[in-house]
Amino acid sequence: AIINSDPKTFILMKDLHSKDKNSIYYAWWKIEWADYKTYTPLRYSFARDKNHYYFAGTQLQKIKNPQAVKIISRDSL
C-alpha cells in the first residue's frame, strides 16, 4: 500500500502509474508536481500532463514543448 493514499479511490493506471482522489503516484512515490486533471501515462514508464513529460515519476525539465515530443523507444524521445 502507498502511505497516505486513499484505498477507497485508489486505481492502477498503466506501467506502475496509479492515482487516488487526491494524488498521482509512480510505483509507491507521490508525484507532487503533476497536474492531476491532465496527467496521462503513456508507455515505457513515460507520462505527461499539460505542462511536462515524466519518466518513472521524474519530471523531464529540459523539454520545453511537451506537445512536440514523440516517444520512439524506452531510451529515446
PDB file of N, CA, C and O in Angstrom:
ATOM      1  N   ALA A   1       0.834  -1.194   0.000  1.00  0.00           N
ATOM      2  CA  ALA A   1       0.000   0.000   0.000  1.00  0.00           C
ATOM      3  C   ALA A   1       0.877   1.255   0.000  1.00  0.00           C
ATOM      4  O   ALA A   1       1.987   1.245   0.531  1.00  0.00           O
ATOM      5  N   ILE A   2       0.386   2.298  -0.579  1.00  0.00           N
ATOM      6  CA  ILE A   2       1.099   3.569  -0.625  1.00  0.00           C
ATOM      7  C   ILE A   2       0.680   4.394   0.585  1.00  0.00           C
ATOM      8  O   ILE A   2      -0.509   4.609   0.820  1.00  0.00           O
ATOM      9  N   ILE A   3       1.653   4.848   1.338  1.00  0.00           N
ATOM     10  CA  ILE A   3       1.379   5.634   2.540  1.00  0.00           C
ATOM     11  C   ILE A   3       0.589   6.885   2.183  1.00  0.00           C
ATOM     12  O   ILE A   3       0.920   7.580   1.222  1.00  0.00           O
ATOM     13  N   ASN A   4      -0.439   7.167   2.944  1.00  0.00           N
ATOM     14  CA  ASN A   4      -1.322   8.330   2.801  1.00  0.00           C
ATOM     15  C   ASN A   4      -2.204   8.309   1.558  1.00  0.00           C
ATOM     16  O   ASN A   4      -2.879   9.299   1.275  1.00  0.00           O
ATOM     17  N   SER A   5      -2.218   7.210   0.809  1.00  0.00           N
ATOM     18  CA  SER A   5      -3.150   7.138  -0.315  1.00  0.00           C
ATOM     19  C   SER A   5      -4.533   6.753   0.211  1.00  0.00           C
ATOM     20  O   SER A   5      -4.669   6.227   1.316  1.00  0.00           O
ATOM     21  N   ASP A   6      -5.544   7.024  -0.593  1.00  0.00           N
ATOM     22  CA  ASP A   6      -6.918   6.690  -0.217  1.00  0.00           C
ATOM     23  C   ASP A   6      -7.287   5.355  -0.859  1.00  0.00           C
ATOM     24  O   ASP A   6      -7.552   5.311  -2.060  1.00  0.00           O
ATOM     25  N   PRO A   7      -7.310   4.267  -0.091  1.00  0.00           N
ATOM     26  CA  PRO A   7      -7.569   2.944  -0.672  1.00  0.00           C
ATOM     27  C   PRO A   7      -8.948   2.812  -1.320  1.00  0.00           C
ATOM     28  O   PRO A   7      -9.128   1.984  -2.212  1.00  0.00           O
ATOM     29  N   LYS A   8      -9.898   3.595  -0.898  1.00  0.00           N
ATOM     30  CA  LYS A   8     -11.248   3.508  -1.471  1.00  0.00           C
ATOM     31  C   LYS A   8     -11.319   4.052  -2.895  1.00  0.00           C
ATOM     32  O   LYS A   8     -12.153   3.606  -3.682  1.00  0.00           O
ATOM     33  N   THR A   9     -10.462   5.005  -3.236  1.00  0.00           N
ATOM     34  CA  THR A   9     -10.491   5.593  -4.577  1.00  0.00           C
ATOM     35  C   THR A   9      -9.243   5.249  -5.391  1.00  0.00           C
ATOM     36  O   THR A   9      -9.094   5.731  -6.514  1.00  0.00           O
ATOM     37  N   PHE A  10      -8.356   4.434  -4.852  1.00  0.00           N
ATOM     38  CA  PHE A  10      -7.089   4.093  -5.498  1.00  0.00           C
ATOM     39  C   PHE A  10      -7.332   3.214  -6.720  1.00  0.00           C
ATOM     40  O   PHE A  10      -8.046   2.214  -6.644  1.00  0.00           O
ATOM     41  N   ILE A  11      -6.720   3.602  -7.869  1.00  0.00           N
ATOM     42  CA  ILE A  11      -6.803   2.781  -9.075  1.00  0.00           C
ATOM     43  C   ILE A  11      -5.432   2.697  -9.737  1.00  0.00           C
ATOM     44  O   ILE A  11      -4.640   3.637  -9.681  1.00  0.00           O
ATOM     45  N   LEU A  12      -5.171   1.563 -10.358  1.00  0.00           N
ATOM     46  CA  LEU A  12      -3.964   1.393 -11.155  1.00  0.00           C
ATOM     47  C   LEU A  12      -4.237   1.964 -12.533  1.00  0.00           C
ATOM     48  O   LEU A  12      -5.329   1.808 -13.079  1.00  0.00           O
ATOM     49  N   MET A  13      -3.234   2.626 -13.090  1.00  0.00           N
ATOM     50  CA  MET A  13      -3.393   3.226 -14.406  1.00  0.00           C
ATOM     51  C   MET A  13      -2.628   2.401 -15.437  1.00  0.00           C
ATOM     52  O   MET A  13      -3.223   1.560 -16.111  1.00  0.00           O
ATOM     53  N   LYS A  14      -1.319   2.624 -15.573  1.00  0.00           N
ATOM     54  CA  LYS A  14      -0.503   1.933 -16.566  1.00  0.00           C
ATOM     55  C   LYS A  14       0.958   2.032 -16.167  1.00  0.00           C
ATOM     56  O   LYS A  14       1.391   3.067 -15.659  1.00  0.00           O
ATOM     57  N   ASP A  15       1.728   0.966 -16.388  1.00  0.00           N
ATOM     58  CA  ASP A  15       3.184   0.972 -16.147  1.00  0.00           C
ATOM     59  C   ASP A  15       3.567   1.577 -14.799  1.00  0.00           C
ATOM     60  O   ASP A  15       4.377   2.503 -14.746  1.00  0.00           O
ATOM     61  N   LEU A  16       3.010   1.078 -13.738  1.00  0.00           N
ATOM     62  CA  LEU A  16       3.293   1.497 -12.356  1.00  0.00           C
ATOM     63  C   LEU A  16       2.711   2.857 -11.986  1.00  0.00           C
ATOM     64  O   LEU A  16       2.968   3.348 -10.887  1.00  0.00           O
ATOM     65  N   HIS A  17       1.946   3.470 -12.859  1.00  0.00           N
ATOM     66  CA  HIS A  17       1.250   4.713 -12.534  1.00  0.00           C
ATOM     67  C   HIS A  17      -0.067   4.359 -11.855  1.00  0.00           C
ATOM     68  O   HIS A  17      -0.720   3.377 -12.208  1.00  0.00           O
ATOM     69  N   SER A  18      -0.443   5.167 -10.885  1.00  0.00           N
ATOM     70  CA  SER A  18      -1.719   4.981 -10.192  1.00  0.00           C
ATOM     71  C   SER A  18      -2.194   6.323  -9.678  1.00  0.00           C
ATOM     72  O   SER A  18      -1.465   7.314  -9.726  1.00  0.00           O
ATOM     73  N   LYS A  19      -3.423   6.347  -9.184  1.00  0.00           N
ATOM     74  CA  LYS A  19      -3.951   7.583  -8.619  1.00  0.00           C
ATOM     75  C   LYS A  19      -5.041   7.242  -7.615  1.00  0.00           C
ATOM     76  O   LYS A  19      -5.605   6.148  -7.622  1.00  0.00           O
ATOM     77  N   ASP A  20      -5.317   8.202  -6.762  1.00  0.00           N
ATOM     78  CA  ASP A  20      -6.492   8.157  -5.905  1.00  0.00           C
ATOM     79  C   ASP A  20      -7.212   9.488  -6.097  1.00  0.00           C
ATOM     80  O   ASP A  20      -6.878  10.233  -7.018  1.00  0.00           O
ATOM     81  N   LYS A  21      -8.172   9.799  -5.265  1.00  0.00           N
ATOM     82  CA  LYS A  21      -8.953  11.020  -5.476  1.00  0.00           C
ATOM     83  C   LYS A  21      -8.151  12.298  -5.291  1.00  0.00           C
ATOM     84  O   LYS A  21      -8.610  13.375  -5.670  1.00  0.00           O
ATOM     85  N   ASN A  22      -6.948  12.193  -4.709  1.00  0.00           N
ATOM     86  CA  ASN A  22      -6.159  13.387  -4.411  1.00  0.00           C
ATOM     87  C   ASN A  22      -4.823  13.494  -5.129  1.00  0.00           C
ATOM     88  O   ASN A  22      -4.328  14.601  -5.341  1.00  0.00           O
ATOM     89  N   SER A  23      -4.225  12.363  -5.508  1.00  0.00           N
ATOM     90  CA  SER A  23      -2.824  12.389  -5.953  1.00  0.00           C
ATOM     91  C   SER A  23      -2.550  11.393  -7.070  1.00  0.00           C
ATOM     92  O   SER A  23      -3.311  10.457  -7.314  1.00  0.00           O
ATOM     93  N   ILE A  24      -1.419  11.643  -7.739  1.00  0.00           N
ATOM     94  CA  ILE A  24      -0.868  10.745  -8.754  1.00  0.00           C
ATOM     95  C   ILE A  24       0.374  10.098  -8.153  1.00  0.00           C
ATOM     96  O   ILE A  24       1.105  10.732  -7.392  1.00  0.00           O
ATOM     97  N   TYR A  25       0.614   8.820  -8.503  1.00  0.00           N
ATOM     98  CA  TYR A  25       1.762   8.084  -7.968  1.00  0.00           C
ATOM     99  C   TYR A  25       2.487   7.351  -9.089  1.00  0.00           C
ATOM    100  O   TYR A  25       1.884   6.951 -10.085  1.00  0.00           O
ATOM    101  N   TYR A  26       3.793   7.186  -8.904  1.00  0.00           N
ATOM    102  CA  TYR A  26       4.557   6.270  -9.742  1.00  0.00           C
ATOM    103  C   TYR A  26       5.213   5.301  -8.784  1.00  0.00           C
ATOM    104  O   TYR A  26       5.918   5.712  -7.863  1.00  0.00           O
ATOM    105  N   ALA A  27       4.985   4.013  -8.996  1.00  0.00           N
ATOM    106  CA  ALA A  27       5.400   2.970  -8.052  1.00  0.00           C
ATOM    107  C   ALA A  27       4.789   3.340  -6.700  1.00  0.00           C
ATOM    108  O   ALA A  27       3.563   3.374  -6.590  1.00  0.00           O
ATOM    109  N   TRP A  28       5.561   3.608  -5.703  1.00  0.00           N
ATOM    110  CA  TRP A  28       4.987   3.998  -4.407  1.00  0.00           C
ATOM    111  C   TRP A  28       5.312   5.438  -4.039  1.00  0.00           C
ATOM    112  O   TRP A  28       5.182   5.825  -2.878  1.00  0.00           O
ATOM    113  N   TRP A  29       5.735   6.241  -5.023  1.00  0.00           N
ATOM    114  CA  TRP A  29       6.058   7.647  -4.773  1.00  0.00           C
ATOM    115  C   TRP A  29       4.951   8.563  -5.274  1.00  0.00           C
ATOM    116  O   TRP A  29       4.434   8.389  -6.377  1.00  0.00           O
ATOM    117  N   LYS A  30       4.604   9.515  -4.468  1.00  0.00           N
ATOM    118  CA  LYS A  30       3.645  10.540  -4.867  1.00  0.00           C
ATOM    119  C   LYS A  30       4.345  11.546  -5.780  1.00  0.00           C
ATOM    120  O   LYS A  30       5.455  11.986  -5.480  1.00  0.00           O
ATOM    121  N   ILE A  31       3.716  11.905  -6.872  1.00  0.00           N
ATOM    122  CA  ILE A  31       4.278  12.889  -7.797  1.00  0.00           C
ATOM    123  C   ILE A  31       3.646  14.232  -7.441  1.00  0.00           C
ATOM    124  O   ILE A  31       2.550  14.555  -7.898  1.00  0.00           O
ATOM    125  N   GLU A  32       4.334  14.990  -6.642  1.00  0.00           N
ATOM    126  CA  GLU A  32       3.825  16.249  -6.091  1.00  0.00           C
ATOM    127  C   GLU A  32       3.516  17.291  -7.166  1.00  0.00           C
ATOM    128  O   GLU A  32       2.538  18.029  -7.043  1.00  0.00           O
ATOM    129  N   TRP A  33       4.313  17.358  -8.188  1.00  0.00           N
ATOM    130  CA  TRP A  33       4.247  18.454  -9.160  1.00  0.00           C
ATOM    131  C   TRP A  33       3.373  18.151 -10.369  1.00  0.00           C
ATOM    132  O   TRP A  33       3.228  19.008 -11.241  1.00  0.00           O
ATOM    133  N   ALA A  34       2.784  16.957 -10.451  1.00  0.00           N
ATOM    134  CA  ALA A  34       1.964  16.591 -11.607  1.00  0.00           C
ATOM    135  C   ALA A  34       0.612  17.294 -11.573  1.00  0.00           C
ATOM    136  O   ALA A  34       0.031  17.493 -10.506  1.00  0.00           O
ATOM    137  N   ASP A  35       0.127  17.662 -12.733  1.00  0.00           N
ATOM    138  CA  ASP A  35      -1.210  18.229 -12.843  1.00  0.00           C
ATOM    139  C   ASP A  35      -2.210  17.068 -12.837  1.00  0.00           C
ATOM    140  O   ASP A  35      -2.265  16.284 -13.784  1.00  0.00           O
ATOM    141  N   TYR A  36      -2.985  16.968 -11.780  1.00  0.00           N
ATOM    142  CA  TYR A  36      -3.873  15.827 -11.566  1.00  0.00           C
ATOM    143  C   TYR A  36      -4.867  15.633 -12.718  1.00  0.00           C
ATOM    144  O   TYR A  36      -5.082  14.507 -13.166  1.00  0.00           O
ATOM    145  N   LYS A  37      -5.454  16.694 -13.182  1.00  0.00           N
ATOM    146  CA  LYS A  37      -6.509  16.590 -14.200  1.00  0.00           C
ATOM    147  C   LYS A  37      -6.004  16.142 -15.562  1.00  0.00           C
ATOM    148  O   LYS A  37      -6.745  15.510 -16.315  1.00  0.00           O
ATOM    149  N   THR A  38      -4.740  16.460 -15.898  1.00  0.00           N
ATOM    150  CA  THR A  38      -4.247  16.148 -17.246  1.00  0.00           C
ATOM    151  C   THR A  38      -3.159  15.076 -17.273  1.00  0.00           C
ATOM    152  O   THR A  38      -2.673  14.728 -18.349  1.00  0.00           O
ATOM    153  N   TYR A  39      -2.772  14.551 -16.125  1.00  0.00           N
ATOM    154  CA  TYR A  39      -1.704  13.532 -16.073  1.00  0.00           C
ATOM    155  C   TYR A  39      -2.162  12.271 -16.795  1.00  0.00           C
ATOM    156  O   TYR A  39      -3.212  11.708 -16.486  1.00  0.00           O
ATOM    157  N   THR A  40      -1.351  11.835 -17.769  1.00  0.00           N
ATOM    158  CA  THR A  40      -1.688  10.669 -18.581  1.00  0.00           C
ATOM    159  C   THR A  40      -0.469   9.762 -18.741  1.00  0.00           C
ATOM    160  O   THR A  40       0.542  10.192 -19.296  1.00  0.00           O
ATOM    161  N   PRO A  41      -0.541   8.519 -18.267  1.00  0.00           N
ATOM    162  CA  PRO A  41       0.533   7.571 -18.528  1.00  0.00           C
ATOM    163  C   PRO A  41       0.590   7.250 -20.019  1.00  0.00           C
ATOM    164  O   PRO A  41      -0.448   7.096 -20.662  1.00  0.00           O
ATOM    165  N   LEU A  42       1.789   7.148 -20.565  1.00  0.00           N
ATOM    166  CA  LEU A  42       1.957   6.834 -21.978  1.00  0.00           C
ATOM    167  C   LEU A  42       2.458   5.400 -22.100  1.00  0.00           C
ATOM    168  O   LEU A  42       1.699   4.461 -21.862  1.00  0.00           O
ATOM    169  N   ARG A  43       3.702   5.221 -22.460  1.00  0.00           N
ATOM    170  CA  ARG A  43       4.289   3.877 -22.489  1.00  0.00           C
ATOM    171  C   ARG A  43       5.741   3.949 -22.044  1.00  0.00           C
ATOM    172  O   ARG A  43       6.324   5.031 -21.973  1.00  0.00           O
ATOM    173  N   TYR A  44       6.315   2.799 -21.747  1.00  0.00           N
ATOM    174  CA  TYR A  44       7.701   2.718 -21.280  1.00  0.00           C
ATOM    175  C   TYR A  44       7.939   3.575 -20.036  1.00  0.00           C
ATOM    176  O   TYR A  44       9.019   4.151 -19.897  1.00  0.00           O
ATOM    177  N   SER A  45       6.985   3.675 -19.148  1.00  0.00           N
ATOM    178  CA  SER A  45       7.068   4.470 -17.916  1.00  0.00           C
ATOM    179  C   SER A  45       7.087   5.974 -18.152  1.00  0.00           C
ATOM    180  O   SER A  45       7.336   6.733 -17.215  1.00  0.00           O
ATOM    181  N   PHE A  46       6.833   6.426 -19.377  1.00  0.00           N
ATOM    182  CA  PHE A  46       6.676   7.846 -19.652  1.00  0.00           C
ATOM    183  C   PHE A  46       5.243   8.262 -19.335  1.00  0.00           C
ATOM    184  O   PHE A  46       4.320   7.450 -19.404  1.00  0.00           O
ATOM    185  N   ALA A  47       5.073   9.518 -18.992  1.00  0.00           N
ATOM    186  CA  ALA A  47       3.756  10.104 -18.779  1.00  0.00           C
ATOM    187  C   ALA A  47       3.854  11.576 -19.144  1.00  0.00           C
ATOM    188  O   ALA A  47       4.946  12.102 -19.361  1.00  0.00           O
ATOM    189  N   ARG A  48       2.712  12.231 -19.210  1.00  0.00           N
ATOM    190  CA  ARG A  48       2.706  13.664 -19.481  1.00  0.00           C
ATOM    191  C   ARG A  48       1.503  14.290 -18.810  1.00  0.00           C
ATOM    192  O   ARG A  48       0.518  13.620 -18.498  1.00  0.00           O
ATOM    193  N   ASP A  49       1.606  15.575 -18.599  1.00  0.00           N
ATOM    194  CA  ASP A  49       0.448  16.372 -18.230  1.00  0.00           C
ATOM    195  C   ASP A  49       0.473  17.594 -19.138  1.00  0.00           C
ATOM    196  O   ASP A  49       1.255  17.631 -20.088  1.00  0.00           O
ATOM    197  N   LYS A  50      -0.343  18.570 -18.876  1.00  0.00           N
ATOM    198  CA  LYS A  50      -0.417  19.717 -19.789  1.00  0.00           C
ATOM    199  C   LYS A  50       0.870  20.533 -19.831  1.00  0.00           C
ATOM    200  O   LYS A  50       1.073  21.321 -20.756  1.00  0.00           O
ATOM    201  N   ASN A  51       1.736  20.354 -18.846  1.00  0.00           N
ATOM    202  CA  ASN A  51       2.946  21.172 -18.767  1.00  0.00           C
ATOM    203  C   ASN A  51       4.266  20.433 -18.947  1.00  0.00           C
ATOM    204  O   ASN A  51       5.261  21.040 -19.343  1.00  0.00           O
ATOM    205  N   HIS A  52       4.288  19.141 -18.665  1.00  0.00           N
ATOM    206  CA  HIS A  52       5.566  18.431 -18.606  1.00  0.00           C
ATOM    207  C   HIS A  52       5.453  16.985 -19.064  1.00  0.00           C
ATOM    208  O   HIS A  52       4.368  16.408 -19.128  1.00  0.00           O
ATOM    209  N   TYR A  53       6.623  16.417 -19.383  1.00  0.00           N
ATOM    210  CA  TYR A  53       6.777  14.982 -19.558  1.00  0.00           C
ATOM    211  C   TYR A  53       7.457  14.443 -18.319  1.00  0.00           C
ATOM    212  O   TYR A  53       8.185  15.157 -17.630  1.00  0.00           O
ATOM    213  N   TYR A  54       7.210  13.162 -18.043  1.00  0.00           N
ATOM    214  CA  TYR A  54       7.776  12.492 -16.880  1.00  0.00           C
ATOM    215  C   TYR A  54       8.316  11.144 -17.315  1.00  0.00           C
ATOM    216  O   TYR A  54       7.785  10.521 -18.234  1.00  0.00           O
ATOM    217  N   PHE A  55       9.367  10.695 -16.658  1.00  0.00           N
ATOM    218  CA  PHE A  55       9.843   9.335 -16.831  1.00  0.00           C
ATOM    219  C   PHE A  55      10.010   8.737 -15.445  1.00  0.00           C
ATOM    220  O   PHE A  55      10.745   9.272 -14.615  1.00  0.00           O
ATOM    221  N   ALA A  56       9.329   7.629 -15.196  1.00  0.00           N
ATOM    222  CA  ALA A  56       9.371   6.945 -13.904  1.00  0.00           C
ATOM    223  C   ALA A  56       9.090   7.908 -12.750  1.00  0.00           C
ATOM    224  O   ALA A  56       9.722   7.832 -11.697  1.00  0.00           O
ATOM    225  N   GLY A  57       8.140   8.806 -12.962  1.00  0.00           N
ATOM    226  CA  GLY A  57       7.734   9.736 -11.926  1.00  0.00           C
ATOM    227  C   GLY A  57       8.590  10.972 -11.782  1.00  0.00           C
ATOM    228  O   GLY A  57       8.301  11.830 -10.948  1.00  0.00           O
ATOM    229  N   THR A  58       9.641  11.083 -12.580  1.00  0.00           N
ATOM    230  CA  THR A  58      10.540  12.234 -12.509  1.00  0.00           C
ATOM    231  C   THR A  58      10.246  13.179 -13.659  1.00  0.00           C
ATOM    232  O   THR A  58      10.174  12.763 -14.815  1.00  0.00           O
ATOM    233  N   GLN A  59      10.080  14.437 -13.340  1.00  0.00           N
ATOM    234  CA  GLN A  59       9.786  15.452 -14.355  1.00  0.00           C
ATOM    235  C   GLN A  59      10.999  15.657 -15.258  1.00  0.00           C
ATOM    236  O   GLN A  59      12.116  15.834 -14.773  1.00  0.00           O
ATOM    237  N   LEU A  60      10.780  15.633 -16.553  1.00  0.00           N
ATOM    238  CA  LEU A  60      11.835  15.889 -17.530  1.00  0.00           C
ATOM    239  C   LEU A  60      11.818  17.380 -17.838  1.00  0.00           C
ATOM    240  O   LEU A  60      11.057  17.835 -18.691  1.00  0.00           O
ATOM    241  N   GLN A  61      12.643  18.123 -17.154  1.00  0.00           N
ATOM    242  CA  GLN A  61      12.581  19.580 -17.175  1.00  0.00           C
ATOM    243  C   GLN A  61      13.120  20.229 -18.436  1.00  0.00           C
ATOM    244  O   GLN A  61      12.775  21.375 -18.722  1.00  0.00           O
ATOM    245  N   LYS A  62      13.943  19.546 -19.189  1.00  0.00           N
ATOM    246  CA  LYS A  62      14.543  20.179 -20.365  1.00  0.00           C
ATOM    247  C   LYS A  62      13.616  20.202 -21.570  1.00  0.00           C
ATOM    248  O   LYS A  62      13.943  20.822 -22.582  1.00  0.00           O
ATOM    249  N   ILE A  63      12.482  19.551 -21.485  1.00  0.00           N
ATOM    250  CA  ILE A  63      11.535  19.560 -22.593  1.00  0.00           C
ATOM    251  C   ILE A  63      10.674  20.810 -22.473  1.00  0.00           C
ATOM    252  O   ILE A  63       9.902  20.949 -21.525  1.00  0.00           O
ATOM    253  N   LYS A  64      10.803  21.702 -23.416  1.00  0.00           N
ATOM    254  CA  LYS A  64      10.108  22.988 -23.359  1.00  0.00           C
ATOM    255  C   LYS A  64       8.716  22.939 -23.976  1.00  0.00           C
ATOM    256  O   LYS A  64       7.841  23.709 -23.580  1.00  0.00           O
ATOM    257  N   ASN A  65       8.497  22.052 -24.935  1.00  0.00           N
ATOM    258  CA  ASN A  65       7.207  21.967 -25.609  1.00  0.00           C
ATOM    259  C   ASN A  65       6.715  20.518 -25.593  1.00  0.00           C
ATOM    260  O   ASN A  65       7.005  19.770 -26.527  1.00  0.00           O
ATOM    261  N   PRO A  66       5.979  20.103 -24.559  1.00  0.00           N
ATOM    262  CA  PRO A  66       5.517  18.722 -24.466  1.00  0.00           C
ATOM    263  C   PRO A  66       4.683  18.261 -25.655  1.00  0.00           C
ATOM    264  O   PRO A  66       4.675  17.067 -25.956  1.00  0.00           O
ATOM    265  N   GLN A  67       3.986  19.157 -26.340  1.00  0.00           N
ATOM    266  CA  GLN A  67       3.166  18.783 -27.477  1.00  0.00           C
ATOM    267  C   GLN A  67       4.001  18.338 -28.679  1.00  0.00           C
ATOM    268  O   GLN A  67       3.480  17.671 -29.573  1.00  0.00           O
ATOM    269  N   ALA A  68       5.275  18.692 -28.712  1.00  0.00           N
ATOM    270  CA  ALA A  68       6.125  18.370 -29.855  1.00  0.00           C
ATOM    271  C   ALA A  68       6.952  17.104 -29.652  1.00  0.00           C
ATOM    272  O   ALA A  68       7.818  16.806 -30.474  1.00  0.00           O
ATOM    273  N   VAL A  69       6.711  16.359 -28.589  1.00  0.00           N
ATOM    274  CA  VAL A  69       7.522  15.181 -28.269  1.00  0.00           C
ATOM    275  C   VAL A  69       6.861  13.912 -28.788  1.00  0.00           C
ATOM    276  O   VAL A  69       5.642  13.751 -28.722  1.00  0.00           O
ATOM    277  N   LYS A  70       7.692  13.021 -29.304  1.00  0.00           N
ATOM    278  CA  LYS A  70       7.233  11.704 -29.734  1.00  0.00           C
ATOM    279  C   LYS A  70       8.111  10.659 -29.059  1.00  0.00           C
ATOM    280  O   LYS A  70       9.338  10.757 -29.105  1.00  0.00           O
ATOM    281  N   ILE A  71       7.499   9.666 -28.438  1.00  0.00           N
ATOM    282  CA  ILE A  71       8.263   8.591 -27.804  1.00  0.00           C
ATOM    283  C   ILE A  71       8.620   7.585 -28.879  1.00  0.00           C
ATOM    284  O   ILE A  71       7.742   7.035 -29.544  1.00  0.00           O
ATOM    285  N   ILE A  72       9.926   7.344 -29.050  1.00  0.00           N
ATOM    286  CA  ILE A  72      10.401   6.422 -30.073  1.00  0.00           C
ATOM    287  C   ILE A  72      10.656   5.047 -29.465  1.00  0.00           C
ATOM    288  O   ILE A  72      10.275   4.029 -30.043  1.00  0.00           O
ATOM    289  N   SER A  73      11.288   5.017 -28.321  1.00  0.00           N
ATOM    290  CA  SER A  73      11.585   3.751 -27.645  1.00  0.00           C
ATOM    291  C   SER A  73      11.753   4.018 -26.160  1.00  0.00           C
ATOM    292  O   SER A  73      11.593   5.150 -25.704  1.00  0.00           O
ATOM    293  N   ARG A  74      12.072   2.986 -25.415  1.00  0.00           N
ATOM    294  CA  ARG A  74      12.288   3.130 -23.974  1.00  0.00           C
ATOM    295  C   ARG A  74      13.411   4.119 -23.681  1.00  0.00           C
ATOM    296  O   ARG A  74      13.416   4.748 -22.622  1.00  0.00           O
ATOM    297  N   ASP A  75      14.356   4.266 -24.597  1.00  0.00           N
ATOM    298  CA  ASP A  75      15.528   5.114 -24.377  1.00  0.00           C
ATOM    299  C   ASP A  75      15.501   6.444 -25.126  1.00  0.00           C
ATOM    300  O   ASP A  75      16.412   7.254 -24.956  1.00  0.00           O
ATOM    301  N   SER A  76      14.495   6.688 -25.940  1.00  0.00           N
ATOM    302  CA  SER A  76      14.537   7.873 -26.802  1.00  0.00           C
ATOM    303  C   SER A  76      13.212   8.610 -26.861  1.00  0.00           C
ATOM    304  O   SER A  76      12.145   8.010 -26.987  1.00  0.00           O
ATOM    305  N   LEU A  77      13.312   9.924 -26.768  1.00  0.00           N
ATOM    306  CA  LEU A  77      12.161  10.801 -27.008  1.00  0.00           C
ATOM    307  C   LEU A  77      12.382  11.521 -28.310  1.00  0.00           C
ATOM    308  O   LEU A  77      11.542  12.319 -28.725  1.00  0.00           O
TER     309      LEU A  77
END
